[in-house]
């Protein structure tokens, strides 16, 4: 799909508006490679003032001159003449899928009609382009699963807006899996959800290579369960998350065979790989913040320049100032010298004007490609954020760094220790004073016990 997106972007990404002829080319490429309608000549064409539009049945394909995505969506929402259910919107930013029939809390909430945004220059969401096809929109109607996700967000979702990214990703990936395993047809009603069982969700978890911990399972299950409880009459998900974890226990044990040791030369390879990119200094810093401190992706996004002292020698982590290694100091100074003086956030780009944090998924994008450095070496495949955090936890524990120091630095809750180390592994990390049978070692509380008996 990336090839067709690149082909379309070459026509659409311009400083000036595209011509009627160029949009006809867009329609031809889009229909041939994605939309898949059998006869392009059946499209009804409307050329209006600063607007090109093609219609087939209940689907409009539109391009607005001089408008970005959100401006065009507002116009579509207020266009009383065109009320086709599905609208595929092209702009120089990307391709959007909009549904006019999605319910919203607020009648003016136009952005609540967007089902998908596929942005040029990004690989995020390319797996969902197939749901822009005529077959999935009008025949098999599988795209309605994703319409229902947005309805759920508009009407039933009451959590923080910043958490929606995780909910949305979990729901989209689950339904994409469900469709791909053979459930490739549904109607427009909610009755189709009664056929979905807990075994489908278990299958999805076992198929998802990103599921690495009990917490990952609990979160995804909570997201999907909340959708089913609010949007359907399906009671198959009314079980505890521990029930789901039990089904996935063997798989988790296998997946938790994470990095035990690191290889300095391979770490250097990763740094060189990231540094060769356009934003190499920034990307290397993301990797080093993960490797050196195990900082969570969300907190990396939220790192501000005020969290770094003026000489780039120290960083404030979870409210405490700690020293920075030279490998980070050097790159922070370089990044700072190329960043506007009024910049607020460290890991950002010109798109956000250096004033707002990037989304969590941006960290995943930066880490993409590391596994391709050597496709035959498992080490590089294991270099993803959650696994790096697990490695760092164990690395420090084996070097007898106090557990409380590790937990505070890495912002790990006591309740989540089992996500990082198994109980039996703790015995490998206890100090000699506790397990050594040599008589020269005293009982840990020997002095305290003497006070009791004397």
N, C-alpha and C positions, 0 to 999 in steps of 0.2 A: 504493500500500500504506500510505502514511502516514496516510491518512484512516481506514482500518479500525483501525489501531493506536490512533489517537486515540480512536475510538469505543469500543474495548474498554477503554482505560485509564480512561475516564470511569466505567466500572462497577467496575473492579478496584482502582484506586488510591484506597484509603480507609484511614482509621485503624482501622476496625472490619472484621470479616469480612463478606463478602457473603452474601446469603441464597441458599437453594436456588433461588428464583425468579430471582434475578439471574444465577446461574450458568447457568440454562436460557437466559437471554437471551444470555449470552456464547456458549454453544454454537450458538445459532441464527445469530448474526452471523458467528461463525467459520466455520461450515459454508457459509453463503451466500457469503461473500466470499473464503475461502481454502481450506478443506478440500474442499468441493465434492462431498460424497457425495449421491447422487441421492435418497435417502429418509431424512430425519432420524428418522422414526418407527421405523426399524430399529435405532437405537442402544439398547443395553441400559443402563438407568440403575441406579446403585447409590448410595444415600445412606447413608453410614456416619457414625460419630461423628467430627465435625470433618473430614469428607472427602466431597467430591462427585466422582462418577466416572461417565463414559459410556464404553461399549466398543462398538467395531464391528470385527469380525474380530480382527486381531492388533494393534489400536491402542486404547490407553486415553487418554482425555482427562480430566485430573484437576485438582482444586483442593483444597489443604489449608488449613484454617483455622489461623491463628496461626503460620504457618511462612513463612520466606523461601525463596528458591530452593534454597540448599544444604541447609537442614534438610529440605526436602521431598524432595530427591534422595536423601539418606541414608535416609529412610523408604521411598522407592520401592525402593531397592537391597536393603533388608532385608525387604521384603514378600514372603514366600514364597508367598502366595496368588495374587498377581497377577504373572504372568510373561509378559504380552503383550510382543511384541518392541518395538514402538514406543510411547512415552508422550509425549503433549503435555501439558506442565505449565503451568498458569496460576497467576500469583501477582500481588501488587500491584507487583512489580518488573518483570514482563514475561512473555514467553512463551518456554518452553524446549522443545527437542526432545531426547528421551533414547532411547537404544537399549539395551535390557537385554542384548543378545547381544554387545556390543562386548567384546573381550578386553582385559584389563588385566594389568599385571605383578603388582599387588597385589590380592588378592581383596577387600580393604576399600576399594579406591580407587573410591568411588562417583562422584566428580566426573568420572572418566574415561569415564563413560557419556554425557556431554552432547555432543550434536552441534552444536546451535545455541543461543545465548542472544540473544533479541531484547528489548532493554530499553526500557521506556517512557521517552519524553523524549529518545531518541537515534535518529538516522537510520542508525546503523551496522547493517549486516546486513539492511536491509529488502528488498534484492534477492533474499535467500535465503528469504523467507517462502513463495515458491511451492513450496519443497521440503517444506513442512508439509502439502501437499495429499494427499488420498486417492490421486489418480492417480499422483503421484510416489513415494508411499510403498509402495503395494500393487500397482499395475498396471505402470507403466513402470519403477519401482524406481530412478529416477535419484538418489534421495536416498542410495542405498547408496554412491555415490562419496564422499559426505561422511562417512558412517559409516567408510569405509575410511581416510579421512584421520585420524580419531581413533584407529583401530586402529594406524595407522602411528606416531602420536605415543606411544601407550601402550607399544608393543612394540619399535619400531625407532629412534625418535628419541633420539639421545644427545647432542645439543648443549645449550647453556645454555637454561634455561627462558625467559629474557628474549628469546631469539631466535625463540621459537616463533611469536610474533605475525606476523613476516615470512613464515615458512614457511607458516603457516596461511592467511594472506591470499593468497599466491601460488597455493597449491594450490586453494583454493576458487574464486578468480577464473578459473583455467585450466579447471577442470571445469565451471564455470558457462558459460564461453564454449563449451566443447566440446559441451555439451548443447544450447545455444541455436542452434548452427549445424546442427542436424539429428539429432544422436545422442541422441534422446530416449527411448531404451529400452535396458535392459540386464537381465542376470539377477543373481543374488546372488553368483555366483562371480567369481573374478578373471580369468576367460578374456576378459572384455570389454576388458581392457587391452591385449591383443595386437593389437587393431584400431587403436590410437592410434599415429599416426606422428609423426615429427619435424615434418612439414609442418603438423600440427595445432597444434603449439606455436609454430611460426613465424607461423602465421595469428593466433594469440592475441596474440603480441607486436606484430604490425603493427596489430592492432585496439585495443590498449591505449594510450590517449592518455597514460597516466602514465609510459610508458617513455621516458626522456629521454637516457639515457647508456649507454655500454658497461657500466658497473658495474651498472646496473639490469638489463640483459640477463643478465649473468653470474650475478648473485644469483638471479634468478628461475629461470634454467636450472638452477643448482645445486640449488635447492629441489625442483624438479619431477623432475630426474634422480635425486636421492637417493630420492625416493618410489618411482619406477619400479624402481630397482635393488634396493630392499629388499622391495617388496611384490609384484612381478610378475616374469615371465620375459621381459618385453619388452626387447629390446636396441636398439631404435630410437634410444634416447637416449645410446648409448655413443659420443658424439662430443665434441670439445672445444668449449668455449664460443666460441672464435674462429670456428668453423664457423657457429654460430648468429648471431654478430655480423655475419659477412659477408653473410648473407641479409638482414639488416636495415639494411645500410649506408646505402642511399639514404634510407630513412625517418628514420634518425638525423640525417642531414645536414639534412633538412627540419625536423625537430623542434628541432634545435639552433640554429635561427634565433631565438635568445632575445632578451630585452630588451637593446638596445644603449644606449639612453639612458632616463633617467627624466624624468618631468614633475612638478615640485614641486607644482603644483596638484592633480594626480591622486593624488599621495601623500597630500596633505591630505584629499582625498575619502575615501581608504581609512581614514585615521585617524579621521575623523568618523564613518564608517560603523561601525567597530568600537567606537568610544567610546559610541555610542548603545545598545549592548547592556547586558544586566543586569550582566555582568562586564567592562564596557568597558575599565577601566584595565588589567586583567590581559591582555585580548585585544590591546590596543594594544601592550603591552610585548612580547608574543610577536612581533608583526609587526616592531617596532623592533629587537629582538635579531637577527632575521633580516636586516633591511635594513642595520643599522649594523655588524654584526660577522660576519654569515654563520654564526651559531652553528647547528650541526646540531640537528635536532629532538630527538634523544635527549638531547643536552647541555642543551637548553633545559629539558627535563623534569627534569633532574638539578641544575639551578641551585639553590643553597642561599643562604639569607640570609648565611651566613658567607662567601660569595663576594663580598658587597657590603660596603664599609666602612660604618662607623656613620653617616656623613653622606650616604651614597648618592652619593658623588663618583667612586668607582672600582669596577671589577669585575675579579675574577680570572678570566682566560680561559687555559686550558691552562697553569696554574701561574704566570702572570705578571699583575701588576696593571696595568690600563690605564685611562685616563680615560673617563668617561661623558659623552656630550653632554647639554646641558640638557634636551632633549626627553625623555630617559630618566630623568634625575635627578628631574625634577618628578613623573613618574608613579610612580617607585619609592617616593618619600616618601609619596604618597597611598596606594599599596597597602599600605605598611608600617603606616600609621596605622590601617588597617582589618583588620589581620591579627593573630591572637593572638600574644602576646609569645614564646610557646614554639614558634612555627611554624618548621619546618625548611626546607621548600621554597618557592620563590617562586611558580612557576606551578603552582598547585594549587587546591583548592576545599574546602568544608566536608565534602564526601563523604569525602575522604581524611583529614579532620581536620588538614589542613595538615602532616601528619607523613610522608606517603609520596609519592613522585613519581607523577605521572599517566602513563598509557601514551603511547607515541609517537603513536598514532592521534588522541589528543586535540588535538594541534597541527594536524592536518589539519582537524579539526572546527572549530577556531577560524578557520582560513583560508577555510573554505567560505563562499560567498556573495559574496566579493570580485568574482568574475567577473560577478555580476549587477548591479553598480553601474551599469554601462552595457554592455548586451549587444552593442552595435554597436562597442564600442571594444576592439580586440585587446589593448591595454595591460593591462586588468584581467584578461583571461583568462590572461595570461602570469605573473600574480603568484601563483605557488605556490612552496613552499620551495626546491626544487632550482633553479628558474630564478632566484630572487632571489640565491642563492649564486653562480650563474654570472655574473650581472650584476655583483655586487660584486667578484668576482675580476677581471673585465675592467676594471671601472671603476678599480680601484686600479692595475692593471698599466699602463693607458694614462696614468695620472698618475705613472708611473715610480717607484711605491713598490717597494722591493726585493722580489723574488720570495720570498726566504726569510721576510720579514716577513709576507707574505700567506699563505704556506703554514702558518706557525706559528699565526697568529691564527685562521685558518679551519679548522685541524686537517685539512689536506689532505695526503695522502701524495704523495711525489714520483711514485710509480707511477701516480697518478690525475690528473696535470696535464692529460692529453689529454681528460679529461671536461669541462674548463672552457674550454680554448682550443685551437684547431687550430694545428698547427705553422706554417702560413703566416701566421696572425694574429700570431704573435710578432714578425714583422718590422715590424709596424705599431707595436710597443711598445718597440722598442729605442731607446736614447738617441742623440742626435745625435752624440756622441763616437764612436760605433761606425760609423754609416752616412754621416756627412756628408763630402762630398768637399772641403770647404773646407780649404785648407792650414793654416789656423790651428789645426785640431784635430790633436792628436798621436795616434800609434798608442797603443792602450790600455796596452801594456806597454813603452812607449818607454824609460822609465827603467831597467827591468830589462834590456832589450836593450843599452843603452849600457854597463851594467856588464859585460856579456859581451864586448863588442868593444873596450872600452878596456883 
